[in-house]
Amino acid sequence: MAPETVQQGMAAEEADAPPPRGKGRGPEWLRALGPGLITGAADDDPSGIATYSQAGAQFGLNMLWTMAFTLPLMAAVQMISARIGRVTGAGLAANMGRVFPRWAVTSLVALLFVANTINIAADLAAMGAAAQLVFGRGAHLFTLLFGLGSLLLQVFVPYHRYVRFLKWLTLALFAYVGVIFTVHIDWGQVAARTFAPHVELNGALMTLVVAVFGTTISPYLFFWQSSQEVEDQEADPDQAALLAAPAQAPRQLRRIRWDTLVGMGMSNLIAFFIILTTAVTLNAAGKTDIQTSVDAAAALEPVAGRFAFLLFSLGVIGTGLLAIPVLAGSAGYAVAEARGWVSGLERKPRSALGFYAVIALATGLGFALHDSPLDPIKALFWSAVLNGLISVPIMAAMMIVVGRRSVMGPFTAPPIQRLLGWVATLVMAAVALGMFVFR
């Protein structure tokens, strides 16, 4: 590896110029959108919708600050996870195994599997409840169909072939943005509360902050984006891991930065408007506790009228169908990499039996757990809290990996990414601790 090639690659990586236009169909900046965009879309899953809705209903405009605060932290963490995959040609769990003892990696992967399974259960239950809003009955049957359909698609259809269709269903979430055209909003107050909220530290606030942070900066997204970078690289015969092909670094790291910023920006924009919508509708009307899916759907009534339930249902079902493969797939990647198994959603089932077995197990357990006495909205909220708690050790491990030259070679994360990554880790630890201190 020529030193001058590496230096040129690292220098070009830090350039702030937008990605150049490509020679294919459309500009390269548009064609560059991939793992980061999908990851951002999957982040606004039913758990996210429920959590953001609860935040706006309970604390009104005073929770808008969380989206402005988490955006740079979220973007930095996701860029780091993508960098690890693209530089090394291996996923996050595999690289953790190069730095930490086997028992430690196994423990982190086990935490991820448990959290993902509970999140799948909550997402499936919410999707079934959303379908029932439209058809009047059949929540259990719809939950079964959604779980089975998602599993069959993951096993028998390459992910890239059907995810492009699922992405369009998430456009229903833009109905939350439409509320700004139908109700009076004091934008001065919105700006003031976004950057100077009026909050009182207590157990309820800290629990909600953990949930919001946990559903925004979620561990399954780290493993997913890292592994998708590996899959994209392996699918293109002209590409290789950056450690083996450092000349590709300027273009690929610039693409990762652009892809991730767009994906996380869109994710937080939708989340911001979900909080804003429920703040100016439910909270303003004195409805501060969302108990059911009907309560959450009511926030869309100003823009959707009697079609509010339909729009809400489409949003929940669309994001659920997009997120469940990400949840189950990230668990599959993590377990397979930790065990040294072959993995990949583009592979045939017979060539990656262990990987697909984990996906089937996570989805099956999620379905088995979905029929709990806890309302789907509450289950989604508490799954977000769990994600917030387990993210701390996983983020700390990831930050150690991305700073190791023995793993990353000359492509360790730049100082600003490492700073933001460690700040994100410490913030997640602080709010998790605060949840117990202020009980």
N, C-alpha and C positions, 0 to 999 in steps of 0.2 A: 504494500500500500504506500504510494508515494506521498511524502509529507506535504509537498506543494499541492497535490490534488485535494487532500483533506482540508488544508488551510483555505483553499479557494472555495471548497464546498461549504465550510462553516461560515466564511465571510458572506457568501451569497445568501445563506440561510437567514442572516440577520437583516437583510434588505427589506425595506417596508413596501416596496413596489408591489402592486397587485399582480396576480399570476398572468402571464402572457396569454394571448389568444392562440388557440391551437389551430391545426390545419384540418381537423375533422369537422363534423357537423356541429356548428355552434361554437361559441368561444370556449377556450379551455377553462376559464373560471367557472363556467356552468357545468362542463363535463367533469370537473374536478370534484364536484359534490358527490359524496358517497357515504362511507362509514360514519363520518361526523354528522351528516344530515339525518341519516337513519337513527343514529343514537339520540340526537336531539328530539326527533319525533317520538321515539319510544319513551323518552323521559316524561312526556306529558301523557302518561298512561292513566287508567282509571284511578290508581292510587294517587297520582298527582292531581287529577281533577278534584277528587274528594278532599284532599288535604288543602289545596288552594281555596276551594269553596268554603271549607270550614274556617280558614284563616280570615277571609273577607267577611264572612258572616259574624264571626265572633269578635274580631277587633277592628273591623272596618278598614279605613284607609291606612291605619297605623301598621299594617303588615306589608304594605307595598315596598318598604325599604329592603325587605329580604331579597327581592328579585334584583334590585340594583346592586346589592352587596354581594350576592352569590355569583353573578355573571362572570366577573373576571376570575374568581376562584374556580368555578366550574370549568370554564374554558381552559385554564391552565392545567387542571388535573386531567381533563380529557386529552389535551395535547400530549401530555406526558405518557398516558397509557398508549396512545396511538404511536408515539415515537418509539416506545419500547418494542412494540410489535414490528414496526417497519425497519428499525435498525437491526434487530437481532434475527428476524425471520421466525420468531417463536412468540407464543402468547405470554400473558402476564404470569400465570401460575408456573409455567416452565422456567421463566427467568427468576422467579422467587426461589425456585428449587436450586438455583445456582448460587444463591447467597445465604439462604437460611436452612436450618436443619429440616429434615423431612417431616418431623412431627409438627413443627411450626407451620409449614405450608399446608399440611393436612388439616390442621386446626382452622386455619383461615378459610380453606376451601369448604370445610364442613359448615362454618358459619354462613358462608355465601349460599351453600345449598339449602340450608334451613330457611334463611331469609327469602330466597327466591321461591321456594316451594310455598311458603305462606303468602308471598305476594301473588303468585299464580292463583292460589285459592281465592284470595280476595278479588283479584281481577275477574276470574271466571264467575264468581258470585255476582259481581257488579254487572257484568255483561248479561247474565241471565235476568237480573232484575231490570236492566234497561230494556231488554227485549219484551219483558212482561208489561212494561209501561205502554208499549205500542200495541201488543196483541191481547193484553188483558189477563193472560195466564201463561202457564208453561215455563216458569223460570227454571225449574230443575231440568226439564228436557232441553231447553236452549243452552243451559250451562254444559250439559253433556255433549251436545252437538258442537259447541264452540271449542271445547277441550279436545274432543276427538278430531274435529276438522283441522285444528291447529297442529296436532300431533302428526296426522297423516301428511299434511303439507310439508312439515319439516323433514319427515323421513323419506318421502317419495318424490318430492319436487324440489329442485335446487332453489335455495332461498331467493336468489336474485331474480328468479322468474316471476314470483308472485308478490314480492314485497312492493314492486312498483305500483301494483293495483291497490294494495292496502293503504299506501301513503295517501291516496286521494280521499279515503274515508275520513282521515283526520282533519280535512278542511272544514268539517262541520264545527270544529272548535272555534273557527273564526267568527261564529255567531256571537261569541262573547265580545269580540271587538266591535261588532255591530251595535251593541248597547249604547256606545258613546254617541250614536246618532239619534237615539230615541228618548233618552232621559237627560235631564239637566245635570251637568257635572261641573263642579267648581274646580277648574283646573289649577287655580292658585293653591287650593287646599291639597289637591293631589300632589303637586310638586313639593309643597311644604311637608306633608306627611311622608313622602317618599324619602326625603333627605333629613327630616327632623321629626320623627314620629313621637307621639305622646304615649308612652307605655310605662307600665308599672311592673317591675320584676316580681313574678310570682310563679307558682308551680304550673298553672294553666298556660301562661305565656311561654315558659321555657319548654314545656312539653310540645306546644304547637310549633315553636321555633325548631326543635329537634326534628319534628315531622316534616316541616317545610324544607329544611336543609337536607334531611335524609331522602326525600323524594326528588330533590333537585340534584344533589351530588350523591348518586346511588352507586354502591359497589358493583352491581351487575353491569353497569354501563362501562366501568373500567375494563373489565374482562372482555366484554363484547367488542368494544372498539379496537382494543389491542389485537384480538384474534381476527377481526374482520380485515385489518390491515395485512395480516399474514395471508389470509385467504385471497385477497385481491392481488397481492404480490405473486403468490403461487399460480394464480390463474393466468397471469401474463408472462409468456416465455421470454419477453424482453426485459423483465424486471428481476431483481435479486435483492436479498437483504443488504442494507446499506453497508454493513461491515464487510461484505464481499464485493460490493460495487459502490464505492464511495463517490464516484463521479455522478451518480444519480441523486445524491443527497440534496443539492440545492433545489431541484425541481420537486422532489417528493416531500421534503420538509416544508416547503412553501405551500404545497397543495394541502398538507395536513393542517397547517395553520389556518388557511382559508376555509377549508371544509369544516373544521371544528368551530371556528368563530361564527360561521353562518348557522350551523346546526344548533349551537348553544344559544345564539342570539334569538333565533326563532322560538326555541323552547321557552326561554325566559320571557319573551314578548307575550306569548300566549298565556303563560302563567300569570304575568302581571295583569292582563286583562280579565282573567278568571277572578283574581282577587278583587280587582276594581269593580267588576260586574256584581259580584255578591255583596260587596261593601255598599254600593249605591242602591241595591234593590233589597236584599234580605236584611242586612244590618240596619239600613235606614228605616225599614219597616218594623224593626224590633225583633226580627227572627235571627237570633244569635247562635242557635245550636242546630246544625244540620243532622237530623236523625235518620232520614231516609233518602232514597234516590229522588223521590218526588220533591223533597225540599230543595235539593240541588238543582233539579230541572226548573224549579220556579224562578230561578235567577234569570233564565232566558226569556221569560214571558214578555218583558217589555219590547223585545225585538222580534220574538217569534210568535207571540200570541198563543193560540191553541196548538200551534205546531212546536211549542217549546219541548214537550216530551219527545217528539220525533227527533228534533235536532240534538237534544241531549243524548238520546239513545244511540244515534248514529255516531256521535263523538266518542261515547264510552265504548261501543262495540268496535269502532274503527281503531281506536288507540289500543284497545285490548288485543285485537287480532294482530296488531303490529308489535305489541310489547311482549306477549306470551312467548313467541319464538326467541325474542331477545333474552327473556328471563330464563327459559329452559335451556336455550343454546349457550348462554354464558356459564350456566352451571355445568353443562356438558363439556365445554372447553376447559373449564377450571379443573374438573375431576380428571378428565382424560390427560391433560398436560401434566398434572401432578403425579399421575400413575404411569406416564410414558406411553399412553395409548395413542393410536391414530385418531385424529379428529378432523371435523370439517363438514359443514352443511352442504358442500358441493360434492361430497363423496357418496358413493352407493352404500346402503346399509350394511351389506356383507363385508365391506372393507373397513368399517369403523363401528363394529358391534358394540363395544363398550361405550363409546361416545353417544350413540343413539339410545342405548339402554338407560343411560343417565337422564337423557331428555325425556324418555318415556316414563321413567320413575318419577321425575319431578312433576311432570304434567299429571300423571295418574294420582300421585299423592295430593297435588293441588286440587284435583276434582274431589277426592275423598274428603278433604278437609273443608271444602267450600260450604257444606251444609251445616254450618255452626249456628248457634242461637244468636250470634252477634250480627247486627245489621250490616249489609255489605259496605255501606259508607263508613261505619265505624271500623270494620275490619281493614278497609283500605287505609284509614288513618293510622291505625296501630301498626300496620305493616311498614308504613313510612317511618314511624318512630323506631322500629327495629332496624331498618336500614340505616338510620342516623347513628345508632349505637355501634353497629358492627363496622361501619365505614372507617372508624378511627384506626384500628390496628391494620386494616387492609391498606389505607392510604399511607400510613407510616412505612409499611413494608415497601410499597411502590416507590415512595420517595427515596428510600435507601437504594433500591435497585437502579433507578434512573441516574443516580449520582456515582455509581460504581464504574470506573473505567475498565475493570476486568470483565464487565458485562457489556457496556455500551461503547467501549473503545473511545474514539475521539468525539463521539456523538452524545455525550452526556447532555442533559438538559441545560440550556443557557441559564444564567443566574436569575433572570426575572421569572422564569418558569419555576425554578426551584424555590425561589422566595415565596411566590404565590401558592405553590403546592404545599409548602410547610405551613404557611399562614392558614390555608384551608384546613389542613390536618389539625392544627392547634385550635382553630375556631370550632370545628366539629367536636373536639374533645371538651372544650370549655362549655359549649351549650349542653352536651350530654351530662356533664358533671352538674351544671346548673339546674337541670331538670330534677335531680335528686336533692340538691341543696335547698331548693326553694319549694319543696313539696309541702 
